[in-house]
Amino acid sequence: MTGMYMKKKWLRVGALGMGMAMVLTGCQNSSPAAEADSAGSNAAGAKAESEAASQDQGAAASGNFNAEGLPIVKEKETFTIAVPQTSTLKTAAEKQCVIETEEATNIHIEWVEIPASGWDEKINIMFSTDSLPDAILGDIDMSRNFDQLVALDEYLEQYAPNVTAFFETRDDYPNALRSPDGKIHTLPIGDESTHNIIDSHLWINQTWLDHLSLEMPETPEELKEVLIAFRDQDPNGNGKQDEIPFTFQDSWGWGTSIENIFGPFGVLENGYHVITQDKKVTFCAKEQGYYDALVWLHDLYQEGLIDKDAFTLSGDQYAARGASGDILGLVAGYRAEEAGVTADSAYRALPVLKGKDGVQMIGINNVTKPGGFAISKNCKNPEALVRWYDYINSSLELALKWGRGAEGVWWNILEENGEEIPQFLTIDNDVLAANGGYQSKAEYRNAESFSGKTPALWRYEYDQKLVYDDKWPHDYKLEAVRAQVDFGVVGLPAGMAVSLENTERRSILQTDIDTYLKKFIADSVINGIDEGKWQEHLKTLESLKVDEYTQLCQEFVDSVE
């Protein structure tokens, strides 16, 4: 990492706190798909075989394994990996990165591709019947299943120089990877993307601002005045009062929510309803700033500045909200196009609004990946798979091949002052036609690489150096994240739960809290909030045991910080 990100913990708000991680498990040569279907009668035998393999661990490696250099094994050796199916057009075994890696390492992978819709069920069967493959690339409940995975700490020290050197540049690794037993059973995969640090932006119609000669608002008060102008001054110029000044889809969640509109009032919303600052957890819906934000939002609603259907729009309805024409002023989304606007380039990210005391806050995710590669205890040669993962994570070139396909299509590597610089290339229909005839960039990436499930981690340091070719359109999302990340506040830190009990109890309490707050926020914005209703709200939170929930979150933070 470079700059302000060097040696600094950016902590994921989303799936981190609940002990879920993406892992790549073990090493055996049987078919996990067949075993999982018939494993009920074979569970005892599989367990005995696993224990025998564990006792004999390293024996197979002693003759065929190279502790350093290439190939990793002298004679070709086969490992089995279960992986989510990313494409029906090309199998995992046919991807060029797999073919080239096998040539370099002598490790052959039998890929068991599982459709995403059946992933959880299939993986749970594998764990419950101890019929694990050599590896799994995908989501696993680590808080329940880590004890069936190999502890990797010693293997990393001995056989993974590239990975351990990477960890030394970051404060978030390897702590974010430690299971409740304090050991590392999983390693990171996927994309540490700058774009994904902030999910929910507010995008304002810059064309309307220019047409009305308005400045970009910087405070809640200034934003209200701009929204009034959007309502009254016909910014789209059609002579009709058809403008919707402000629309969104939800109170919190990915992209299309208003979770960050609470920021200038000193609080935020997110899927956990807490923020963590200086290692201290705060439950936001109890704070005065939460009340103040709801009062302000109700004022906007009363003035007709908020879409009257905002709290009832389905995903499809929201995606079509702006399809009828230039009618939207301020929208919530990962990008403005989430609201179906016909001219996405007309929108700019609303700045992080300043509160009366100068406070500025926005919810952020961490680029840290709390898992992705793990090895099951059924594996007879874990050393080889640790080295295989380390090799795949040894260079920028391999990260690009495994995550984006062939050189010269999506990417090139430039050299500046002896440093490798990744460059992304514009992919148009002509490029797609010349490189497999795919219908879209996503289809190309899913077929030719492992996309977002790649075991070759796309590191944040790569993303920070990334440049684009001359045809690449201006990236207002990236620009917004880079401008606003300094004001970022996290929900819960990266890492796995301190215990299964902590995970389960938090989940139970959170379900009821979610249900209540969804209704409370919508009612407060639409019908208003006063001191009497606020006191009733605080009593309801007490009955929902939010203090216990907050303490469980604090215990989690204390265990991973």
N, C-alpha and C positions, 0 to 999 in steps of 0.2 A: 504494500500500500504506500501511497505517497501523500504528501501534504498533511492535512488535518486528519486523514484517515489512518495514518501510520500509528500503530500501537494504540488504537482506540476502539472501544467496544461499541459497535453499532448492533443493536439488539432487535431481533425479529419480533414483531407484534403478533403475527398470525399463529401458525401451528406450533410455535416453540414450546409454550408453557405446558401443553398437554401431553408431552412425552412422545410425540409422534416423530419419526425420522425416516428418511429414505435410506435403505440399506441394501447392500449387495452381499448375500450370504454364501456360504460354504463350498465344499469341494467333493462331490461324489459323481459317479459315472452312470448312475441309473436315471431313468426318465421320471422327473418329479411330477409331471402331469398324470402319468399312469399310476404312480404310487399314491398321489393324493386322492385319486378316485377310489382306490381299493385299500387305503391305508388302515382302515379299521381293523382288519384281520392281521395286518402286518406290523402293527405299531410296536409290539414287544420285540419282534425280530429286528426292526429298524433301530430300536433303542440299544439293543445288545451290540449291533454292528457299529453304532455310533460310539459306544463306550470302548469297543475294541480298537476302533480307529483312533480314538483319543489317546489310548495307552500307547499306540504305535506311532503317534504323531512324530513326524520328522524322519521316520525310518525310510520311507520311500524317497525322501529328499536326499538322503545321504549319498546315494549313488548316482542319481539322475539330475540333481539340483545344482545349479551354479549360484553361489552366494553373491556374485557380482558379475558385471559384464553381460553380454548377450551371446547366445540365447539364454533364457532363464533356465530352461531344462535342456539336457543334452539330447535326449530322445523325445519326440513329440508326446505330450501328455494332454489328456482331455479333462475338462472341467465343465460342469453344467450350471447355467445361469438362467433363472427365471427373470423375465423382463416384460414390462408393459408393451403391448403391440402399438407401435407408432404409425405403421403404414401397412396397407394391404397390397401395395404395389411392389415392395421390395422387402425381403426378409432381413432380419438382423445379420444372418450369416453372409448375405450378399453385399453388405455395405463395405466399401473399399477400406475404411479405417479398420474394420475387423480383419480383413484379408491381409493387409499390410502388417498389422500388429502380430498376427500369427506367424508370418514369415520372419519377423524380427525376434520373437520370443520363443517359438516352438510350442506355445500353449494354444491348444485348440479348444474353442468354446462351443458347446452344444447349447444353443439358445432355445429356451422354452418361452415362447411369446404368448402372453395372456391378454385377452381383450380387457380394456380398462373397466368395462362394466362388471366384469366378474373377478377383478383383481383381489379385492378384500376377502371375498369368500374363499378363493383358491389359496391365498397365502395363509389365512387362518387355519385352513385344513392342514396345510403342510406343517405348521407349527404344532397344532394340537395332536397330530399323529406322528410327530417326529420323522416325517418323510421329507425333510428339507433337501433342496438341491445344493449344489456346490455354491451357488451364489444367487442372490435376489437383487434386482435393480428396481427399486420402487418403495412404496410406503409400507412401513411395518410399525406396529405398536411396540416401541422399544421398552416402555415401562413394564410390559407383560412378558416380553420374549427375549430380553437381552441375555438371560442365562443359558439360552440355547445357541448363543453365538460365541465365537472365539474372542478372548481378550487379546487385543492387538498391540498393547503397549510395548512388550519386549520385541515383537516382530518388527515394529516400526523402527525401534532403536537399531536393530541389526541390519534390516534389509530395505529400508525406505529413506535413503538420503535426501531425495528430492522433496518428499512430503515433510520430513522433519525440518528441513531448511526453510520451507514455506511457513510452517508453524512458528518458527522463530521470529518471523517478521510481523506476527499478528498477536494481539492480546486475546482475541476471541477464540482462537484455536490453541490447544485442543480442548479447553474447558467446555465448550458448547457440545462436545461429542461424548462427554463422560456419562455413563449410565449410573443408575442408583448405587451400584457397587463401587463407584469411583474409578472404574476402568473404561478404556476406550474399546467399544465393540462395533463402531461404525465410523466411516470416513466420508467426507463431503463429496457430493456430486452436483451437477447442474450449473446454473448461471448465477454468478454474483453480479447481477446487473444493476447499474446505476439507476436505470429507469424504474426499477421495482422498489427503490427505497421509499418512495411515496406512492401510495395507491390512489388516494382520493384528492384530486385537485379541483379547484373551482376555476372555470374558464369563462372569461368575459368577452363579449362581442366588441372587438377593437374597432371594427368598421362603424358600429353604432356610436362608440365614444368619439371617433373622428368626425362623424357626420354631425353630431351635436356639440362639437368643440368642448368635450369634457375631458378632464384629466383622469388618469387611472386612480381609483379610490385606494386609500391606504388605511382607513379606519372604518369601524362599523357605521359611524355617523355619515362619513363620506359615501360609503357604499349605499346607504339608504337613499341619499339624495340622487345618486346615479340611477338607482332602480326606479325612483319616481319619474325621472326624466325619460327613462325607457318606456314607462307606462303612458306618459302624457304627450310626448313630443314627436310621435310618429317617426322613430329612428329608421325604420325600414322604408319609409317614404311612399307607402302605398295608399295613404289617405284613410286607412282603417285603424281602429284601435284593437288590433289583433295580436299585439305583442304580449308575450309572457315574460315578465322581467326576470324571474328566477325560478328554475325548476331543478328537481333532484328526484331520486327514487327511494332513498331509505335514510334512516337515522345513522346507521353505521354499517360498515361492511366494505367489500372491495369496490373501489372506483366511484360508483354513482351516489355516494352518500354525503351527508353534511357533517360528518364527524369532526372535521377540522374547523367548522364555522364557530365552534365553541372556543377556539384558541385565544382570541383577544380578551376573553373573559377569564383566562387563567386555568382552564380545564380543557379536556378533550374527550371524545368518545372513541371507542374501538370495540372489538369483539370481546375483550375481557373487562371493559368498563373501569380499568385502572390505568394509571400512569406510574412509571418508575423514574424517580429523579434522585440522584445521589443515594442510590440503593434503598430509597424509601418508597413504599407503595401507597398510593392515594386512590381511594374509590371516589371517582369524580362526581357521581350523581348525588353525593351528600354535601358538596361544596357550594358556597355562596355564588361562585362564578357560574355554576350550572344553572342556578335559578335566574341569574342576570341574563344569561344567554337565551333562556326560554322566553323571558319577558321581551327581549329585543326581537326575537323571531316572531312572537305573537303580534307585535306591533307591525312588522312587515306583512304578516298575513292579513291583518285587519285592513291595511292600506291597499290590499289587492296586488301586492308585489310578489307574492309566492304563489306558484301554481296550485290551484285549489285541489288538484288531483294528486299532488306530489306523494302523499303517503299511501296511495292505493294503486299506483301504477305498477303493472307487471314489468318484467324485464323486456318483453317484446314491445309493450306499449311505450316504455321509456326510449327504447332504441328507435322508435318511429316518431318521437315527439316533435322533432324538428324537420321531418320529411316533407311537410306541407309547404315549406317555404322559410323565408328569413323572419322567424317570429320569436326566437329565443335570445334573451339578453345574457343571463348568467346561468351556466349549467355545471353540474357535478359529473366528473368522470375521470377515468384513468387518462383518457384524452377527451377532447371536446366531442369527437365523433360518437362517443358512447350515447349521446342524446339524439343521434340521428341528424345532426346538423348537416346541411348540404354544402356548406363552405367551411370545413374544419380549419382552414388556414386563416380565416377571419378572426379566430379566437386566440386570446393570449391568457396565460395563467394569471389569476388574481394574486397579487402579492400577499404575503403572510400579514394579515391585518394587525395593526397595533391597538392595544387596549389603552384605557385612560392612563394607566401607570406605565405605559410603554411596553407592556408584556407582548411577546410574539411567540406563538407556539404552533407547531404542526406535527401531526403524528407520522412517525417514520417506521419502516421495517428495517431490519438488518440485512445486509448482504450475506451474512453468515449462514452457511448451510449446516444444520444440526444433524447431519447424517447422509448416508448415500452408499457406502460400501462397507459390508461386514461379511464375515466368514463363519459359516456354521460349524458346530462341533463335529459334524459328520465329515468334515474335510480331512483328507488324509495327508495333504501337503499344503497347509496354509501359507508356508513360506513362499511358495511359488505364486499364489494369488496376491500376496502382499507386494511382491516384486512386480507382478503384472500391473497392478494399480499404480505403483510408483513409476513404472516406465511410461504409462499412459499420461501421467501428470508431470512428465519431465521437460516439456517444452511448449511454447506457444503454438508451434505448428501442429502438434498432436491435439491440443485443446481445440483448435479450429477445425481440424479434420473430423474429430469425434462429435463436435457440436454443431458444425455448419456445412460439412460436405467437402467437396474437392476445391483445391486451390484454383484461383482464377475465375470462379463462378460467383461465390458469395464473398470471397476474401482474398487478399494478398498480404504479404509481409514486406514492409518497407524497412530500410535501414537508415538511421539518422545518428551520426556520431557514434557508430558502433553499437547502437541499440536497436533492437527489433521493435517495430511499430506495427500493430495490426491495422489493416485498412479494410473497411467493408465496401463492397461494390454494389452498384445499383443493378437489380435484377428486373428486367422488363420481359415482355412476352417473347421477344426474339431470343433472349438469353435462356429462358425456360425451354423454348422449342429446340434450341441447340444442345441442351443438356438434359435430355430425357423426356422432353415434351410434357413437362408438368404444367398444371393449370394455375399454380400460385407458388409464391415463395414458401409458404407453410408446407405445401405438399412436397416441394423439393426437399426442404430441410428434414421433414419427417421420414422421407424415403432414403435419403442419402447420408443421414447422420443419426445420432441418438437424441438430437434436439435438446430439450430441457431435462432429459433423464441421462445425460451423458456422464460416464464415470470420469471423464477428463474435465475436471473443474475449470470453468471459465472464471478465472480469478478477477477480483475487483481491480487489481493492479493492471491487468490487461485492459479492462473496460475503461480505466482512466486514461490510458494512452491512445485509445481508439480514435482513428480518423476515418473520413469518408471520401469517396470519390466525388468528382465535380458534379455528377448528375444527381447525387443524393439530395432529397428535399430537406429543407430546414427542419430540424428536429426541435420543436417547441417544448415537447415533453422533457427531453433531456436538459434543455436550457432551464426549464422551470425547476427540476429537481436540484440541479447544481446551484441555483440561486437560493433555494429555500432550505436545503438540508441543514444549514447551520442552526436553524430554529427548531430542529427536530427533537421530539420527545417520544420515548418508547412506551409500549404497554408493559409487556413482560420480557425479560431477557432471554437470549438464546440459551438453549440447554434442555436437558431432560428433567422430569419431575424428581423431586427428592425421594419419592416413594410412590408405589402404586396407590396407596391409600390417599395420599395427597391429590393425585390426579383424579381419582374417582370421586372424591368428596367435592372437589372444586367443580367438576363437571356437573354433578347433581345440583349444586347450588346455582351454578351459572345458568342452567336451563330455565329455572323459575325467574331469575333476575332478568334474563333476556326477554321473556314473555311479558313481564310487567313493564320494563322500560320502553319497549316498542310502543305500547299503548299510552304510557305516560307522556312520552315526548310528543307524539302526534296530538294527543288531547290538549296538552299545554300550548302547543303552537296554534292549533285551530281555535280552541275555546278559551285560552288564556290561563294564567297562573297568578295566584296571589299568595299572601303569607299563610292564609288558612289552608289552602290546598297544598302548600309547600310543607307545612307541619304534618298534614296527613300523609304526604309522600314520605317524609322521614320516618314516620311510624311504620309505614308499609315496608320500607327498607329494613327496619329493625326486625320485623316479622320474617323477612326473607333471609335473615342471618347474614347480612352483608359484612358485618364486622368479622364473623368467622371466616367468610370468604376472603376478605382482605388479609387476614392473618395467614391463611393458607397460601395466598399469593406471596406474602412477605417471606414465609418459610421457603418457598421455592426460590425467590430471589436470593436469599441468604445462602442457599445451597449451591448456586451456580456462579455467584459473583466472586 
